[in-house]
Amino acid sequence: MVVSTAKVISYNDIVKAQAKHDAKEAVPVKGKHGPKRKSSTPVVAVAKRTQKSEVEVAEDEIKAMGLENRCSVLQF
């Protein structure tokens, strides 16, 4: 039979240990500093669709599904 030893800790010791642990975790980790890398692929700008073209696309989809009598597109 093996008997282990235990350490008795007071409530104040627990609170102090938690505060010390929390303070240690609160320290921000600094990352590496330096110039940003340039992307090897050029960024292509995507043209924004206007509200009118979105409405037209939605109406075309409704017509294609045959739901003209049941659906409509609201314009604000």
N, C-alpha and C positions, 0 to 999 in steps of 0.2 A: 504494500500500500504506500502511495506517494502522497506526502502532505506538502501543499504549496503554501507559500507565504503571500499575504495580502497587505496592501498598503492602505491605511485609513486616511481619507482626505476629508478635510472640513469643507463646508459649503463655501466659505470665503476663498479657499484655495481653488475650488472649481471655477468660481466667478473670475478670479484673477487669470487663470489659465485660459478661459474662454476669451477674455478681453485681449490677452496677449496673442492668441490665435487669430482673432478677428483683425487686430491691428496688422498682423503679418500678412493676411490675405488682402487687406485694403491697399497695400503699397502697389501702385501701378507698375506694370511691367513695360519697360521701354523697348520698342522695336528697333530694328535697324534703320538708320537714317541714310539717305543718299538720293541720287537722282532717280526719278521714275523711269522705268523702262518704256521704250517706245514700242507700240504695237507693230508687228511685222505685216499685218494685213490692214489695208486702208479701210476706214470706216465709211460706209456708203450711207448717205442721207436718204431717209425714206420720206417720200412725199406724203403729206397729210391729206386724208380724204376730206372733202367738204361734207357738210350735212346733207346737201342736195344729192351728192353721189351715194351716200349711205342710204338715203331714203329710196333712191332708184334701185339700188342693189336689193334692199329688203322687199320692195314691191315685185321685183323680178323673181325672187325666191318664192314669194307667196303665189305668184302666177304659175310658176313651175310645179308647185305642189298641188295646184288646183284648189286652193283655199281662199279664193277671192271673196266668196260670200261669207266666210267665217272669220277672216282676219283683216286687219287694216294697220297702217303705220301712222302713229301719232307724230305730229310735228310741233315742236315747242318754239 
